[in-house]
Amino acid sequence: MAIMITDECINCGACEPECPNNAIYEGGVEWAISDGTSLKGNYELLDGKTVDAEAKQQPVSDDFYYITTDKCTECKGFHEEPQCAAVCPVDCCVPDPDFEESDDVLLARKEKLHL
């Protein structure tokens, strides 16, 4: 499953540089699939919507750091555990129960993001 940041986030920013997929953004900041990846052209998001990889998407949160589910791989293929959760001082990086995914799905997303 993807990782999410709860509203207990203190906006310390420790998680953001640890993400190998560049899936973590400061609250209010727009995101794009191409940020920190090698993707160009069209990309299909988890909701089935196709977007240009470089097109900016609306922030998931305006108030605190957030993780884009479309880019989160729980660090599979990079690390043994999600790095955001490992460095979070208030333990607000937790599994997202709305996005349960197998290791195979997460590894496939990692390969797609990092051609």
PyMOL commands that place a pseudoatom at each C-alpha (Angstrom):
pseudoatom trace, name=CA, resn=MET, resi=1, chain=A, elem=C, hetatm=0, pos=[0.000, 0.000, 0.000]
pseudoatom trace, name=CA, resn=ALA, resi=2, chain=A, elem=C, hetatm=0, pos=[1.088, 3.571, -0.498]
pseudoatom trace, name=CA, resn=ILE, resi=3, chain=A, elem=C, hetatm=0, pos=[2.186, 5.722, 2.403]
pseudoatom trace, name=CA, resn=MET, resi=4, chain=A, elem=C, hetatm=0, pos=[0.250, 8.797, 3.518]
pseudoatom trace, name=CA, resn=ILE, resi=5, chain=A, elem=C, hetatm=0, pos=[1.067, 11.684, 5.830]
pseudoatom trace, name=CA, resn=THR, resi=6, chain=A, elem=C, hetatm=0, pos=[-1.490, 12.325, 8.539]
pseudoatom trace, name=CA, resn=ASP, resi=7, chain=A, elem=C, hetatm=0, pos=[-2.645, 15.715, 9.771]
pseudoatom trace, name=CA, resn=GLU, resi=8, chain=A, elem=C, hetatm=0, pos=[-0.333, 15.268, 12.761]
pseudoatom trace, name=CA, resn=CYS, resi=9, chain=A, elem=C, hetatm=0, pos=[2.504, 16.413, 10.455]
pseudoatom trace, name=CA, resn=ILE, resi=10, chain=A, elem=C, hetatm=0, pos=[4.581, 19.211, 11.992]
pseudoatom trace, name=CA, resn=ASN, resi=11, chain=A, elem=C, hetatm=0, pos=[5.909, 20.344, 8.577]
pseudoatom trace, name=CA, resn=CYS, resi=12, chain=A, elem=C, hetatm=0, pos=[9.522, 19.642, 9.502]
pseudoatom trace, name=CA, resn=GLY, resi=13, chain=A, elem=C, hetatm=0, pos=[10.362, 18.514, 5.951]
pseudoatom trace, name=CA, resn=ALA, resi=14, chain=A, elem=C, hetatm=0, pos=[12.573, 15.595, 7.024]
pseudoatom trace, name=CA, resn=CYS, resi=15, chain=A, elem=C, hetatm=0, pos=[10.696, 13.187, 4.752]
pseudoatom trace, name=CA, resn=GLU, resi=16, chain=A, elem=C, hetatm=0, pos=[10.886, 15.094, 1.470]
pseudoatom trace, name=CA, resn=PRO, resi=17, chain=A, elem=C, hetatm=0, pos=[14.590, 14.614, 0.596]
pseudoatom trace, name=CA, resn=GLU, resi=18, chain=A, elem=C, hetatm=0, pos=[14.450, 10.928, 1.599]
pseudoatom trace, name=CA, resn=CYS, resi=19, chain=A, elem=C, hetatm=0, pos=[11.902, 9.930, -1.076]
pseudoatom trace, name=CA, resn=PRO, resi=20, chain=A, elem=C, hetatm=0, pos=[13.566, 8.196, -4.057]
pseudoatom trace, name=CA, resn=ASN, resi=21, chain=A, elem=C, hetatm=0, pos=[10.500, 8.871, -6.220]
pseudoatom trace, name=CA, resn=ASN, resi=22, chain=A, elem=C, hetatm=0, pos=[10.103, 12.545, -5.370]
pseudoatom trace, name=CA, resn=ALA, resi=23, chain=A, elem=C, hetatm=0, pos=[6.562, 11.731, -4.251]
pseudoatom trace, name=CA, resn=ILE, resi=24, chain=A, elem=C, hetatm=0, pos=[6.563, 14.026, -1.215]
pseudoatom trace, name=CA, resn=TYR, resi=25, chain=A, elem=C, hetatm=0, pos=[5.663, 17.694, -1.493]
pseudoatom trace, name=CA, resn=GLU, resi=26, chain=A, elem=C, hetatm=0, pos=[5.226, 20.600, 0.877]
pseudoatom trace, name=CA, resn=GLY, resi=27, chain=A, elem=C, hetatm=0, pos=[1.621, 21.575, 1.508]
pseudoatom trace, name=CA, resn=GLY, resi=28, chain=A, elem=C, hetatm=0, pos=[0.183, 23.810, -1.208]
pseudoatom trace, name=CA, resn=VAL, resi=29, chain=A, elem=C, hetatm=0, pos=[2.851, 22.916, -3.783]
pseudoatom trace, name=CA, resn=GLU, resi=30, chain=A, elem=C, hetatm=0, pos=[1.669, 21.533, -7.137]
pseudoatom trace, name=CA, resn=TRP, resi=31, chain=A, elem=C, hetatm=0, pos=[3.234, 18.263, -8.272]
pseudoatom trace, name=CA, resn=ALA, resi=32, chain=A, elem=C, hetatm=0, pos=[4.012, 16.492, -11.553]
pseudoatom trace, name=CA, resn=ILE, resi=33, chain=A, elem=C, hetatm=0, pos=[4.792, 12.884, -12.406]
pseudoatom trace, name=CA, resn=SER, resi=34, chain=A, elem=C, hetatm=0, pos=[7.987, 14.066, -14.116]
pseudoatom trace, name=CA, resn=ASP, resi=35, chain=A, elem=C, hetatm=0, pos=[9.365, 15.669, -10.924]
pseudoatom trace, name=CA, resn=GLY, resi=36, chain=A, elem=C, hetatm=0, pos=[12.417, 13.601, -10.019]
pseudoatom trace, name=CA, resn=THR, resi=37, chain=A, elem=C, hetatm=0, pos=[11.650, 10.890, -12.578]
pseudoatom trace, name=CA, resn=SER, resi=38, chain=A, elem=C, hetatm=0, pos=[12.651, 10.198, -16.165]
pseudoatom trace, name=CA, resn=LEU, resi=39, chain=A, elem=C, hetatm=0, pos=[9.092, 10.301, -17.505]
pseudoatom trace, name=CA, resn=LYS, resi=40, chain=A, elem=C, hetatm=0, pos=[8.011, 12.309, -20.529]
pseudoatom trace, name=CA, resn=GLY, resi=41, chain=A, elem=C, hetatm=0, pos=[4.761, 12.341, -22.505]
pseudoatom trace, name=CA, resn=ASN, resi=42, chain=A, elem=C, hetatm=0, pos=[1.454, 10.891, -21.364]
pseudoatom trace, name=CA, resn=TYR, resi=43, chain=A, elem=C, hetatm=0, pos=[1.059, 9.005, -18.091]
pseudoatom trace, name=CA, resn=GLU, resi=44, chain=A, elem=C, hetatm=0, pos=[-2.024, 7.258, -16.717]
pseudoatom trace, name=CA, resn=LEU, resi=45, chain=A, elem=C, hetatm=0, pos=[-2.752, 8.106, -13.094]
pseudoatom trace, name=CA, resn=LEU, resi=46, chain=A, elem=C, hetatm=0, pos=[-4.239, 5.583, -10.668]
pseudoatom trace, name=CA, resn=ASP, resi=47, chain=A, elem=C, hetatm=0, pos=[-7.692, 7.113, -11.147]
pseudoatom trace, name=CA, resn=GLY, resi=48, chain=A, elem=C, hetatm=0, pos=[-7.512, 6.329, -14.893]
pseudoatom trace, name=CA, resn=LYS, resi=49, chain=A, elem=C, hetatm=0, pos=[-6.952, 9.937, -15.941]
pseudoatom trace, name=CA, resn=THR, resi=50, chain=A, elem=C, hetatm=0, pos=[-4.211, 10.457, -18.529]
pseudoatom trace, name=CA, resn=VAL, resi=51, chain=A, elem=C, hetatm=0, pos=[-2.012, 13.511, -18.036]
pseudoatom trace, name=CA, resn=ASP, resi=52, chain=A, elem=C, hetatm=0, pos=[1.134, 14.944, -19.557]
pseudoatom trace, name=CA, resn=ALA, resi=53, chain=A, elem=C, hetatm=0, pos=[3.938, 13.832, -17.214]
pseudoatom trace, name=CA, resn=GLU, resi=54, chain=A, elem=C, hetatm=0, pos=[5.131, 17.427, -16.921]
pseudoatom trace, name=CA, resn=ALA, resi=55, chain=A, elem=C, hetatm=0, pos=[1.673, 18.914, -16.241]
pseudoatom trace, name=CA, resn=LYS, resi=56, chain=A, elem=C, hetatm=0, pos=[1.267, 20.308, -12.749]
pseudoatom trace, name=CA, resn=GLN, resi=57, chain=A, elem=C, hetatm=0, pos=[-1.402, 18.639, -10.604]
pseudoatom trace, name=CA, resn=GLN, resi=58, chain=A, elem=C, hetatm=0, pos=[-3.294, 20.147, -7.688]
pseudoatom trace, name=CA, resn=PRO, resi=59, chain=A, elem=C, hetatm=0, pos=[-1.774, 19.704, -4.217]
pseudoatom trace, name=CA, resn=VAL, resi=60, chain=A, elem=C, hetatm=0, pos=[-3.184, 16.855, -2.146]
pseudoatom trace, name=CA, resn=SER, resi=61, chain=A, elem=C, hetatm=0, pos=[-2.941, 19.080, 0.938]
pseudoatom trace, name=CA, resn=ASP, resi=62, chain=A, elem=C, hetatm=0, pos=[-2.602, 22.799, 1.421]
pseudoatom trace, name=CA, resn=ASP, resi=63, chain=A, elem=C, hetatm=0, pos=[-1.707, 22.575, 5.100]
pseudoatom trace, name=CA, resn=PHE, resi=64, chain=A, elem=C, hetatm=0, pos=[0.991, 19.943, 5.529]
pseudoatom trace, name=CA, resn=TYR, resi=65, chain=A, elem=C, hetatm=0, pos=[3.405, 17.763, 3.575]
pseudoatom trace, name=CA, resn=TYR, resi=66, chain=A, elem=C, hetatm=0, pos=[1.749, 15.112, 1.437]
pseudoatom trace, name=CA, resn=ILE, resi=67, chain=A, elem=C, hetatm=0, pos=[2.631, 12.034, -0.606]
pseudoatom trace, name=CA, resn=THR, resi=68, chain=A, elem=C, hetatm=0, pos=[1.310, 11.558, -4.129]
pseudoatom trace, name=CA, resn=THR, resi=69, chain=A, elem=C, hetatm=0, pos=[-0.059, 8.035, -4.328]
pseudoatom trace, name=CA, resn=ASP, resi=70, chain=A, elem=C, hetatm=0, pos=[0.671, 7.929, -8.068]
pseudoatom trace, name=CA, resn=LYS, resi=71, chain=A, elem=C, hetatm=0, pos=[4.410, 8.088, -7.321]
pseudoatom trace, name=CA, resn=CYS, resi=72, chain=A, elem=C, hetatm=0, pos=[4.716, 6.244, -3.992]
pseudoatom trace, name=CA, resn=THR, resi=73, chain=A, elem=C, hetatm=0, pos=[6.306, 2.795, -4.117]
pseudoatom trace, name=CA, resn=GLU, resi=74, chain=A, elem=C, hetatm=0, pos=[6.931, 2.452, -0.360]
pseudoatom trace, name=CA, resn=CYS, resi=75, chain=A, elem=C, hetatm=0, pos=[10.611, 2.645, -1.406]
pseudoatom trace, name=CA, resn=LYS, resi=76, chain=A, elem=C, hetatm=0, pos=[10.365, -0.879, -2.902]
pseudoatom trace, name=CA, resn=GLY, resi=77, chain=A, elem=C, hetatm=0, pos=[13.400, -1.534, -5.058]
pseudoatom trace, name=CA, resn=PHE, resi=78, chain=A, elem=C, hetatm=0, pos=[15.358, 1.177, -3.262]
pseudoatom trace, name=CA, resn=HIS, resi=79, chain=A, elem=C, hetatm=0, pos=[15.245, 0.479, 0.490]
pseudoatom trace, name=CA, resn=GLU, resi=80, chain=A, elem=C, hetatm=0, pos=[14.022, -2.155, 2.948]
pseudoatom trace, name=CA, resn=GLU, resi=81, chain=A, elem=C, hetatm=0, pos=[11.448, 0.214, 4.469]
pseudoatom trace, name=CA, resn=PRO, resi=82, chain=A, elem=C, hetatm=0, pos=[9.713, 3.475, 3.565]
pseudoatom trace, name=CA, resn=GLN, resi=83, chain=A, elem=C, hetatm=0, pos=[12.289, 6.164, 4.242]
pseudoatom trace, name=CA, resn=CYS, resi=84, chain=A, elem=C, hetatm=0, pos=[9.718, 8.851, 5.033]
pseudoatom trace, name=CA, resn=ALA, resi=85, chain=A, elem=C, hetatm=0, pos=[8.428, 6.766, 7.948]
pseudoatom trace, name=CA, resn=ALA, resi=86, chain=A, elem=C, hetatm=0, pos=[11.972, 5.989, 9.098]
pseudoatom trace, name=CA, resn=VAL, resi=87, chain=A, elem=C, hetatm=0, pos=[12.894, 9.672, 9.493]
pseudoatom trace, name=CA, resn=CYS, resi=88, chain=A, elem=C, hetatm=0, pos=[9.554, 11.135, 10.625]
pseudoatom trace, name=CA, resn=PRO, resi=89, chain=A, elem=C, hetatm=0, pos=[9.932, 12.492, 14.175]
pseudoatom trace, name=CA, resn=VAL, resi=90, chain=A, elem=C, hetatm=0, pos=[6.197, 12.284, 14.926]
pseudoatom trace, name=CA, resn=ASP, resi=91, chain=A, elem=C, hetatm=0, pos=[5.372, 8.994, 13.149]
pseudoatom trace, name=CA, resn=CYS, resi=92, chain=A, elem=C, hetatm=0, pos=[2.813, 10.541, 10.808]
pseudoatom trace, name=CA, resn=CYS, resi=93, chain=A, elem=C, hetatm=0, pos=[3.987, 8.660, 7.668]
pseudoatom trace, name=CA, resn=VAL, resi=94, chain=A, elem=C, hetatm=0, pos=[1.728, 5.617, 7.787]
pseudoatom trace, name=CA, resn=PRO, resi=95, chain=A, elem=C, hetatm=0, pos=[0.263, 3.050, 5.356]
pseudoatom trace, name=CA, resn=ASP, resi=96, chain=A, elem=C, hetatm=0, pos=[-2.697, 4.433, 3.403]
pseudoatom trace, name=CA, resn=PRO, resi=97, chain=A, elem=C, hetatm=0, pos=[-5.577, 1.982, 3.874]
pseudoatom trace, name=CA, resn=ASP, resi=98, chain=A, elem=C, hetatm=0, pos=[-7.257, 3.312, 0.713]
pseudoatom trace, name=CA, resn=PHE, resi=99, chain=A, elem=C, hetatm=0, pos=[-4.350, 2.172, -1.501]
pseudoatom trace, name=CA, resn=GLU, resi=100, chain=A, elem=C, hetatm=0, pos=[-3.377, -1.388, -0.670]
pseudoatom trace, name=CA, resn=GLU, resi=101, chain=A, elem=C, hetatm=0, pos=[-0.996, -2.661, -3.355]
pseudoatom trace, name=CA, resn=SER, resi=102, chain=A, elem=C, hetatm=0, pos=[1.179, -5.738, -3.725]
pseudoatom trace, name=CA, resn=ASP, resi=103, chain=A, elem=C, hetatm=0, pos=[4.961, -5.628, -3.880]
pseudoatom trace, name=CA, resn=ASP, resi=104, chain=A, elem=C, hetatm=0, pos=[4.702, -6.536, -7.574]
pseudoatom trace, name=CA, resn=VAL, resi=105, chain=A, elem=C, hetatm=0, pos=[2.513, -3.501, -8.291]
pseudoatom trace, name=CA, resn=LEU, resi=106, chain=A, elem=C, hetatm=0, pos=[4.824, -1.201, -6.331]
pseudoatom trace, name=CA, resn=LEU, resi=107, chain=A, elem=C, hetatm=0, pos=[7.927, -2.553, -8.094]
pseudoatom trace, name=CA, resn=ALA, resi=108, chain=A, elem=C, hetatm=0, pos=[6.243, -2.167, -11.483]
pseudoatom trace, name=CA, resn=ARG, resi=109, chain=A, elem=C, hetatm=0, pos=[5.471, 1.488, -10.632]
pseudoatom trace, name=CA, resn=LYS, resi=110, chain=A, elem=C, hetatm=0, pos=[9.108, 2.003, -9.638]
pseudoatom trace, name=CA, resn=GLU, resi=111, chain=A, elem=C, hetatm=0, pos=[10.250, 0.634, -13.008]
pseudoatom trace, name=CA, resn=LYS, resi=112, chain=A, elem=C, hetatm=0, pos=[7.741, 2.821, -14.849]
pseudoatom trace, name=CA, resn=LEU, resi=113, chain=A, elem=C, hetatm=0, pos=[8.843, 5.961, -13.011]
pseudoatom trace, name=CA, resn=HIS, resi=114, chain=A, elem=C, hetatm=0, pos=[12.549, 5.319, -13.479]
pseudoatom trace, name=CA, resn=LEU, resi=115, chain=A, elem=C, hetatm=0, pos=[13.037, 4.105, -17.045]
for i in range(1, 115): cmd.bond("trace and resi %d" % i, "trace and resi %d" % (i + 1))
show_as sticks, trace
zoom trace
